[in-house]
């Protein structure tokens, strides 16, 4: 799989750590391939913040959330270790996000999906990987796949 790069949506990262999820195995495998540098993994700073929110949430983590210090350690050790490329939004990111949201008449929390996808567009990965494929259709030309379609 050398030469393949993936831009992760947060739900894939969450499932990679949620052993009770039916999506755990393939999500963890894709993340592991990225951490081992068998494929190139890309995340946004937005993923990091969203991941912390979910990992520390009782409802989202089936009653077994991580403590703030556990979530911090996991994120620093896994996502900020240098094995994944972490990207940050620019003014161009914000302008393109607002342009797409306005053109497609997208409202409310959909803006966060658009922002992630715009960052993918700016970094040109092979795939944008998510379980919410419908949320990202027709936003651009980076193919949207589930982890199972890649691994």
C-alpha positions, 0 to 999 in steps of 0.5 A: 500500500505504499504511496497511499495516503488517507485523511481521517475523519474523526469517527474512524479515529474514535472507532479505532479506540472503541473495542466495542464498536463493530468498526473497531477492527478495520479502523484500528488496522487502518490507523496502525498502517498509518502509524507504521508508515505503510500508508501516509496518515493525515489528520487535522487539529480539528480531529484532535479536539473532536477526538478528545471530546468523544473519548472523555464523553460518558455517552459516546464511550459506552459508559467507559470514557477516558479521564482527561489525563488518559485522553491527553496521553493517548492523543499525545502518544498516538496522534502528536508523536510525528507518525501522522501529519497534523495540518492546521487551517489557513485563511484559504481553508476558511474561505473555501469552507464558507464558499462550499457551505454557502453554495450547497446551502449547508447549515449548522454542524455540517460546516465542520464536515466541510472544513475537514474535507477542504483541508483534505482537498488542500493536502491531496490524499489518495482517500478521505476515510470516514463512515459518514460517506454521504456527508462528504459526497459532492464536496470535491474530487478526493475519493471518500471511502470507508476503512473497509474499502481500503484495508 
